[in-house]
């Protein structure tokens, strides 16, 4: 069973050229620094938006390897945080399948414990126990 992270932003006005360039910079920086070439990364959909007023949308399939799950979530959510900060007047929705990812003005998008090294290690241990 796969789990995906979905992210999209809406507003009445389309992206300006400057905003489009900012989005492209965030995506390029993310892709250049993403260390897991065999995993999905930040991915923005191309072409006409399926939803009215949608200005940015994308998704990332999460890895099934527990050792990679949290590091990938952290990197992708950090990039989505940068996107939101580049487009602050848009209405954002970020969710991991049916679980909404909360926004914090200081930290950005984060799941509880996602930066806790003990939790990350524990998840890795549980995954190795199921092999």
C-alpha positions in Angstrom: 0.0 0.0 0.0 1.5 3.4 -1.0 1.0 6.7 0.8 1.4 10.0 -0.9 1.8 13.6 0.2 -0.4 16.0 -1.7 0.0 19.8 -1.8 -1.9 22.5 -3.6 -2.5 26.3 -3.5 -5.4 28.3 -4.8 -6.3 32.0 -5.2 -8.2 34.1 -7.6 -5.2 35.6 -9.4 -2.8 33.5 -11.5 1.0 33.4 -10.7 2.9 36.5 -11.8 6.2 36.0 -13.7 8.2 36.7 -10.5 6.1 34.2 -8.5 6.6 31.5 -11.2 10.3 32.1 -11.1 10.3 31.8 -7.3 8.4 28.5 -7.6 10.9 27.3 -10.1 13.8 28.2 -7.9 12.3 26.3 -4.9 11.8 23.2 -7.1 15.2 23.4 -8.6 16.9 23.8 -5.2 15.0 20.9 -3.8 15.8 18.6 -6.7 19.5 19.6 -6.6 19.8 18.8 -2.9 17.5 15.7 -2.8 19.8 12.8 -1.8 17.5 9.9 -2.7 17.7 9.4 -6.5 15.6 6.2 -6.3 12.7 7.9 -4.4 10.1 10.3 -5.5 10.7 13.9 -4.7 8.8 17.2 -4.8 6.7 17.0 -8.0 4.5 19.8 -9.3 1.9 18.9 -11.9 2.1 20.5 -15.3 -0.6 21.7 -17.7 -4.0 23.2 -17.0 -5.1 23.0 -13.4 -7.9 20.6 -12.7 -9.4 22.8 -10.0 -10.6 26.4 -10.4 -8.1 28.9 -9.2 -5.4 26.3 -8.5 -2.0 27.9 -9.0 0.3 25.2 -7.7 -0.4 21.5 -7.2 1.7 18.4 -6.8 2.3 15.1 -5.0 5.0 12.8 -3.8 4.7 9.1 -3.3 6.3 8.2 0.1 8.9 5.5 0.3 8.0 2.2 1.7 11.4 1.9 3.4 11.0 3.1 7.0 14.6 4.4 7.1 13.8 6.7 4.2 10.2 7.7 5.1 10.9 10.4 7.7 13.9 12.0 5.9 11.9 12.2 2.6 8.8 13.7 4.4 11.0 16.3 6.1 12.7 17.3 2.9 9.5 17.5 0.9 7.6 19.4 3.6 10.5 21.8 4.0 10.2 22.5 0.3 6.4 22.9 0.4 7.0 25.3 3.3 9.3 27.4 1.0 6.6 27.3 -1.7 4.0 28.6 0.7 6.3 31.4 1.9 6.9 32.3 -1.7 3.1 32.5 -2.3 1.8 33.7 1.1 -1.5 35.0 -0.2 -2.7 31.7 -1.6 -4.9 29.2 0.3 -2.8 26.1 0.9 -3.9 22.5 1.6 -1.2 19.9 2.4 -2.2 16.3 3.3 -0.7 12.8 3.7 -3.5 10.8 2.1 -6.4 11.6 4.5 -4.3 13.3 7.2 -4.0 17.1 7.0 -0.5 18.4 7.6 -0.7 21.4 9.9 0.8 24.8 9.2 2.8 26.6 11.8 3.9 30.1 11.0 7.3 29.6 12.6 8.1 26.0 11.7 6.1 25.6 8.5 4.6 22.3 7.5 5.5 19.5 10.0 4.2 16.3 11.4 4.5 15.7 15.1 7.9 14.2 15.9 9.2 14.3 12.3 12.5 15.8 13.4 12.8 13.7 16.6 15.9 11.5 16.0 14.7 8.9 18.6 11.4 8.5 16.7 13.1 8.3 13.3 15.4 5.6 14.7 12.5 3.7 16.2 10.6 3.7 12.9 13.7 2.3 11.2 14.0 -0.4 13.8 10.3 -1.4 13.4 10.7 -1.6 9.7 13.7 -3.9 9.9 11.8 -6.1 12.3 9.2 -6.7 9.7 11.6 -8.0 7.0 
